[in-house]
Amino acid sequence: MNLSFFDQFTSPCLLGIPLILISMLFPALLLPSPNNRWITNRLSTLQSWLLHLITKQLMMPLNKKGHKWALILTSLMTLLLMINLLGLLPYTFTPTTQLSMNMALAFPLWLATLLTGLRNQPSISLGHLLPEGTPTPLIPALIMIETTSLLIRPLALGVRLTANLTAGHLLIQLISTASIALLPTMPTVSILTTTILLLLTLLEVAVATIQAYVFVLLLSLYLQENI
């Protein structure tokens, strides 16, 4: 059966039940949780160091009022990072290639930062819509432009993550298909294509990590504007 290149982005189903929820929750099950019988080993030490590093990087742009968001932002970063990286394994599904999921993550968190600013400092938050020293004739146009740029932020967050991961998966599938198709006729070209595929896979590991970090970092910057 011939499959389309975009079939890999279709949510898997079992007996008509979508399995995307399991795909989202499974990465969290791989993280060991501490308990009364916690034993320090290399895995737990590496996990603690990584979480500490992520939290430190995300909290640096924020003041002390924003540190209460540390748990939410660090958990989101860990979830996105593991989903993106596990999605590069063969025969797996990447939920973050779905725009609906990314928007479901981006919109509520962006709205929470916006409402936080409107509650704590309404004058300053509304003042961002009009730069200081704006000429009077340009005030209506600038307010409309700034409002549009403010409302488009969650869409930009979701589309950026979806587009980067989708493009990477498509490139990997195209090059792998080409290397297999060229193997019987031109083995030298096929080996060269396979080498390019390995380099592209390493690039996609970096892209998966960077996109998860950028998603959460932009949310933290939006939060800093409103606290």
C-alpha positions in Angstrom: 0.0 0.0 0.0 1.4 3.4 -1.0 1.4 5.9 1.8 1.5 9.6 1.6 4.5 11.5 3.1 2.0 13.2 5.4 0.5 10.0 6.8 3.2 10.1 9.5 1.5 13.1 11.0 -1.9 11.4 11.3 -2.8 10.6 14.9 -2.6 6.8 15.5 -5.8 5.1 16.5 -6.6 1.7 18.1 -10.1 0.4 17.7 -11.2 3.9 16.7 -9.6 5.4 19.9 -7.0 8.2 19.3 -3.7 7.4 20.9 -2.4 10.9 20.9 -3.1 11.3 24.7 -0.9 8.2 25.4 1.8 9.7 23.1 1.7 12.9 25.2 1.8 11.2 28.6 4.3 8.4 27.9 7.4 10.7 28.0 6.5 11.8 31.5 6.4 8.2 32.6 10.1 7.8 31.7 11.2 10.3 34.3 11.8 8.7 37.7 9.9 10.3 40.5 11.5 10.6 44.0 10.0 8.7 46.9 11.0 7.5 50.4 13.2 4.8 48.9 15.0 7.2 46.5 18.4 5.9 45.6 20.9 8.3 44.0 22.4 7.0 40.8 23.8 8.3 37.6 20.3 8.7 36.0 18.8 10.6 38.9 21.9 12.8 39.2 21.8 13.6 35.4 18.1 14.3 35.7 18.6 16.7 38.6 21.4 18.5 36.9 19.4 18.9 33.7 16.3 20.2 35.5 18.5 22.6 37.5 20.1 23.9 34.3 16.8 24.3 32.5 15.2 26.1 35.5 18.3 28.4 35.8 18.2 29.4 32.1 14.5 30.0 32.1 14.4 32.0 35.3 17.3 34.3 34.5 15.2 36.9 32.5 12.6 36.9 35.2 12.5 38.9 38.5 11.5 37.3 41.8 7.8 37.7 41.1 8.1 35.4 38.1 9.9 32.6 39.9 6.6 31.2 41.1 6.2 30.1 37.4 9.3 28.0 37.6 7.5 24.7 38.0 5.1 25.3 35.1 7.8 26.5 32.7 10.3 23.8 33.6 7.6 21.1 33.4 6.5 22.4 30.0 10.1 22.5 28.8 10.8 18.9 29.9 7.6 17.7 28.3 8.2 19.4 24.9 11.9 18.3 24.9 11.1 14.6 25.5 8.2 14.6 23.1 10.3 16.2 20.3 13.3 13.8 20.9 11.2 10.6 21.2 9.4 11.6 18.0 12.7 11.2 16.1 12.7 7.4 16.8 11.4 5.1 14.1 7.8 4.0 14.2 6.8 6.8 16.7 4.3 9.6 16.6 5.2 13.2 17.4 2.3 15.0 19.0 4.0 18.4 18.7 3.7 18.2 14.8 -0.1 18.8 15.4 -1.0 22.5 15.4 -4.0 21.9 17.6 -1.8 20.6 20.4 0.7 23.4 20.2 -2.0 26.0 20.2 -3.6 24.3 23.2 -0.3 24.7 25.0 0.5 28.2 23.7 -2.9 30.0 24.0 -3.8 29.3 27.7 -0.2 30.1 28.9 0.0 33.3 26.8 -3.5 34.3 28.1 -2.4 33.7 31.7 0.6 36.0 31.3 -1.6 38.7 29.7 -4.2 38.4 32.5 -1.5 38.5 35.1 -0.3 41.8 33.7 -3.8 43.3 33.4 -4.5 42.4 37.1 -1.2 43.5 38.6 -0.2 46.5 36.5 -3.0 47.4 34.1 -1.6 50.8 33.2 1.8 49.5 32.2 0.3 46.5 30.3 -2.0 48.8 28.3 0.9 51.3 27.9 2.7 48.7 25.7 0.1 49.2 23.1 1.2 52.8 22.5 5.0 53.7 22.5 6.0 56.9 24.2 6.3 59.9 22.1 4.0 58.7 19.3 2.7 61.5 17.1 -1.0 62.1 17.6 -2.1 61.2 14.0 -0.4 57.8 14.3 -2.0 56.8 17.6 -5.0 54.9 16.2 -2.9 53.0 13.6 -0.2 52.1 16.2 -2.7 50.9 18.7 -4.2 48.6 16.0 -0.8 47.3 15.0 0.4 46.6 18.5 -2.9 44.9 19.4 -2.6 42.7 16.4 1.0 41.8 17.2 -0.1 41.0 20.8 -2.9 38.8 19.7 -0.8 36.9 17.1 1.8 35.8 19.7 0.1 32.5 20.6 -0.4 31.7 16.9 3.3 32.4 16.2 4.3 30.1 19.1 2.2 27.2 17.8 3.0 27.6 14.1 6.8 28.0 14.7 7.0 24.7 16.7 4.7 22.9 14.2 6.4 24.1 11.1 10.0 23.4 12.2 9.2 19.8 13.4 7.1 19.0 10.4 9.7 20.2 7.9 12.4 18.2 9.7 10.3 15.0 9.6 9.5 15.5 6.0 13.1 16.0 5.0 14.2 12.9 6.9 11.5 10.8 5.2 12.3 12.2 1.7 16.0 11.6 2.0 15.6 8.1 3.5 13.1 7.2 0.7 15.6 8.4 -1.9 18.5 6.5 -0.3 16.5 3.2 -0.4 15.3 3.8 -3.9 18.9 4.5 -5.2 20.5 1.6 -3.5 19.9 -1.1 -6.3 20.9 1.2 -9.2 23.4 3.7 -7.7 24.9 2.4 -4.5 27.5 5.1 -4.2 25.0 7.9 -4.4 22.8 5.9 -1.9 25.7 5.8 0.6 26.3 9.5 0.1 22.6 10.1 0.7 22.6 8.0 3.8 25.5 10.1 5.1 23.5 13.2 4.5 20.6 11.6 6.3 22.7 10.9 9.4 23.9 14.5 9.5 20.3 15.7 9.0 19.2 13.5 11.9 21.8 15.1 14.2 20.5 18.5 13.0 17.0 17.5 13.8 18.0 16.5 17.4 19.4 20.0 17.8 16.2 21.6 16.2 14.0 19.5 18.6 15.9 20.8 21.6 16.1 24.4 20.4 12.5 24.6 19.5 11.4 23.4 22.9 13.7 25.9 24.6 12.5 28.8 22.3 8.8 28.0 23.0 9.2 28.2 26.7 11.7 31.1 26.6 9.3 33.3 24.6 6.6 32.5 27.2 8.9 33.6 30.0 9.7 36.8 28.1 6.0 37.5 27.7 5.6 36.9 31.4 8.4 39.3 32.2 6.6 42.0 30.3 3.6 41.6 32.6 5.1 41.3 36.0 
